[in-house]
Amino acid sequence: MSKPPAHVEPDAASIFAVPDAATSPPSSAPSSATAEPSAVPAASVPAPSATAEPSADPSAPARPAASTPGGRGPTTPTTPTTPTTPTTKPSAAPVGPGAFSPSVARAKLDAANGVLVICKRAGGPSGRGSAAVTFAPAGHVSAVTLTVPFVGTPVGACVTGQFLRVKVPAFTGGPQPMAYTFTVPK
């Protein structure tokens, strides 16, 4: 948009008017850029503001721009930010694609530990026990070694069978041994 010459004061109607060449008939009247200043004194015409929005009534005064708390000047509207995905607490060791995940393996063993009530036998050992569980790269448990008092007992054989059923996603690298504490309910 071109600025009017310095000696011409635009009036409110020419500031807010939007000419539409497709619907407006050609006019022989001089344009506001070449017309003489209006008879209205400049002091009575509201000055245009870069931060004010035009109102529906061109003769109405412009609304003041929003200001920041403490009156520090106009603010710029901001676009609301999209919420980010909540972050989770990182595991002890970062796990890349295809890497063995100890936290996933522990969760699967915990699930198996929850069904060890079926291993309880009259006169057999119960309570806490320790196992060394080895995961093969294909994701299955390849070995389970129990400690006393469960080793060599029918209860221990049942515990070993439950842990051998555990599967994790396949991973790269070699077999992964893991110490695990389990409980056979009393």
N, C-alpha and C positions, 0 to 999 in steps of 0.2 A: 504494500500500500504506500502511495506517495504522500509525503507531508505537504500541507498547504503552505503557500509562501509565508514568510515571516510576518508580513504586514496584515494577514487575514486571521481573525479570531474565529474558529469554528463554533457554531452554536450547537446546543445539545441535540437537536433533531438531526444534524448532519453527522454527528459523532456516532449515534446509535442506529442510523438508517442503514439498511442493507439493500442496495439496489439489486434488482433481479432483471437482467437484460432480457430474459426469455418472456417475462410477463409484463414488463413495463413498456409503455409506448415511448417512442423517442420524444424528447422534450426540446422545445426551442428555448427554454429558459436557461440562463447562464448557470454553469455549475457553481457549487459553493467555493471552489478554488479560485474562481475569477470574479465572484460577486463581491460587492461591497460588504463590509461588516454589517451585521444586523443592528437594528436600533436598540436592542437590549444591551445594557452595559455589561461588560465582561464580568464584573464582580457579582452580578446576580445569576450568572450561569454557572452551574456546578462544574468544577474542573474535572476532566477525566482522570481516572486513577488506574494505574497499571494493575493494581490488585483488587479493584472493585469489580463486581459483576454488574452488567447492565440490567436494569429492571425492565419490566414490561412497559412501563410508562416512561418515555424518554425525558419528560420534564421533571420526573421525580429525582431527588438527590441520590447520588451513588451511595451504596452501603459501605461502611468501613471494612477493611480487610481484617480477618481474624488475627489476633496477636498472641504471642507466647505468654505464659504466666510471667507476671512482673512487668508486662508492657514493653518487652524488648523488641518489638517490631513484628512485621507480618511473618506468618509461618507458611511453609509449603506443605500442601496436603501429602500425606504419605500413603503408600499402598500397604495394606495389611500384609504382614509376612505370613507365609504358610508355616504351619507347625512342623517341627522337625521330628523325625522318628526318635522316640525315647532311646537313650543310650543304655546299654546294659553293662553291668560290671564286667570288665575283661577277665578272662580266665588267667590262670597262673602263666600259661605259655600260649602265645598266639598260635592259632591253628589256620594254616593255609588250605586251599583246595587240595584234596587228596591226602592230607596229613592225618595222622592218628589223633583223635580227640579224647583225651583222658576223661573229660567231663561227660561226654556222651557214654563212654564205656562204664563209668561209675553209675550213671543214671540207669543203664540197662541192668547192671549187677544189683542195684538197689531194688529194681522191680522184681528180679528173681529172688532176692532176699525176702521179699514180702510173702512169698508162697512157701517158704521153708517149713511152715507149720505142718505141711503134709509129710515131712521127713521125720517127724517126732515118732519115737518108738518107746514102748514100755521098757524100762531098764536101760535104754540107750542114753548116750550123752546129750546134753542140751545146754543152752546158754550161748555165750560168745565163743567164736572161733576165728581162726585166721586162714586165709587161702592165698596162694600165689596163682593168679590167673593169667594165662598167656593168650593174646589175641593174634591170630594169623592175619597177614595182609588182605586176605579175601574177606575178612570181617567176622569169621567165626572164632569161637574159643578153641584153641588147639590143645591146651593142657590146663589141668587144675591140680594143685598140690595142697592138701590140707595138713594142718598141724594136729598134735595130740590135744584133746582126746577123741577127735573125730576120725582120724586116719585109721583105715582098716575096719571100720564098723559099718553096719547097714545104714545108719543115719548118715555117715560120711559119704557112702556111695550115692545116697539120694541127693545130698547137697551137691556132690560133684556132677551128677546128672542134670540138676537144675542149672548149674552154671555153664555146662557144655551146650545148653540150648540157647544161650545168649548170642545175639548177632549185632554187630555194629556195621556202619557203612565201610566198604572196602577202602583201604588206604595204601599209600605208597611207602616203601621202605621195608624193613624187616619186621619180624614178630615183636610184639610189644608186651612185656611182662608188667603185671600190676599187682600190688599187694591190696588185699581187700579183707575187711572184718565183717563177718556175718553173724546172725543170731538165729539159733533154733529155739523157738519158744519152749518154756518148761511146761 
